[in-house]
Amino acid sequence: MSQNIIILKPVITEKALAAQQLQDKYTFWVAPQVSKNQITASFQAVFGIKPLSVQTTTLKGKFKTNWKTRKTTQKSDRKKAIITVPKGTKLELLKLNTK
């Protein structure tokens, strides 16, 4: 798989931003079929930082009902990776201007 397709985009939530600032943990949406080794290699190639650990979780897609036709559809499953970087290391690409 290509390096730029493995890490899709960062997760921007209050919980993820707090983990970024306090624990040096960055959260990304990743492709569902990749392994932790592939995520580590991709992160190191893109950002130039070797991560200390990678934790992944798969979020199952929700079932939604179209109330006009009464048919259910399922959203696709998603995978989230929480990547821990060495203490004091910051990713400048994900820095938000907050006061």
C-alpha positions in Angstrom: 0.0 0.0 0.0 1.2 3.5 -0.7 2.5 5.5 2.3 0.1 8.4 1.7 -3.0 6.1 1.6 -2.4 4.4 5.0 -2.8 7.5 7.2 -6.0 9.2 6.0 -6.4 12.2 8.3 -6.0 13.4 11.9 -8.9 13.1 14.4 -9.7 16.5 15.7 -11.8 16.1 18.9 -11.4 17.5 22.4 -10.2 14.2 23.7 -7.6 13.8 20.9 -6.3 17.3 21.4 -6.0 16.9 25.1 -4.0 13.7 24.6 -1.8 15.6 22.1 -0.9 18.3 24.6 -0.6 16.2 27.7 0.6 12.8 26.7 2.2 13.3 23.2 -0.3 11.0 21.6 -1.6 11.7 18.1 -4.8 10.2 16.7 -5.4 9.5 13.0 -8.0 7.8 10.9 -6.2 5.0 9.0 -7.2 2.5 6.2 -9.1 -0.4 7.8 -7.0 -3.2 6.4 -3.5 -2.0 7.5 -1.5 -3.5 10.4 0.4 -1.7 13.2 3.7 -2.3 11.4 2.5 -0.6 8.3 1.1 2.3 10.3 4.5 2.7 12.1 6.4 2.6 8.8 4.1 5.1 7.1 4.2 7.5 10.1 8.0 7.4 10.1 8.1 8.0 6.4 5.7 10.9 6.4 6.7 12.8 9.6 10.3 11.5 10.1 9.6 10.5 13.7 9.8 6.9 15.0 6.7 6.3 17.2 7.1 4.6 20.6 3.8 2.7 20.3 0.8 2.3 18.1 -2.7 1.4 19.4 -5.5 0.7 17.0 -9.2 0.3 17.3 -11.9 -0.6 14.8 -15.2 1.2 15.0 -18.1 -0.7 13.5 -20.3 1.1 11.1 -23.8 2.2 12.2 -27.0 1.0 10.7 -29.1 3.9 9.4 -32.7 3.6 8.3 -34.2 5.6 5.4 -37.6 6.4 6.8 -39.2 7.0 3.4 -38.3 3.6 1.9 -37.9 1.7 5.3 -34.6 0.3 4.0 -31.5 0.0 6.3 -28.0 0.8 5.1 -24.8 0.2 7.0 -22.0 2.8 7.2 -18.5 1.5 6.5 -16.3 0.4 9.4 -13.4 2.8 10.3 -10.1 2.3 12.0 -8.4 4.7 14.4 -4.7 4.7 15.3 -3.4 6.3 18.5 0.4 6.9 17.9 2.7 7.8 20.9 5.7 9.9 20.0 8.8 10.5 22.2 8.4 13.0 25.1 8.7 16.6 23.9 8.3 15.9 20.2 5.6 17.9 18.5 4.2 17.6 15.0 4.0 21.1 13.5 1.5 20.0 10.9 -1.1 19.4 13.6 -0.6 22.5 15.6 -3.8 24.5 16.2 -3.8 28.1 17.2 -5.7 28.2 20.5 -5.5 30.9 23.1 
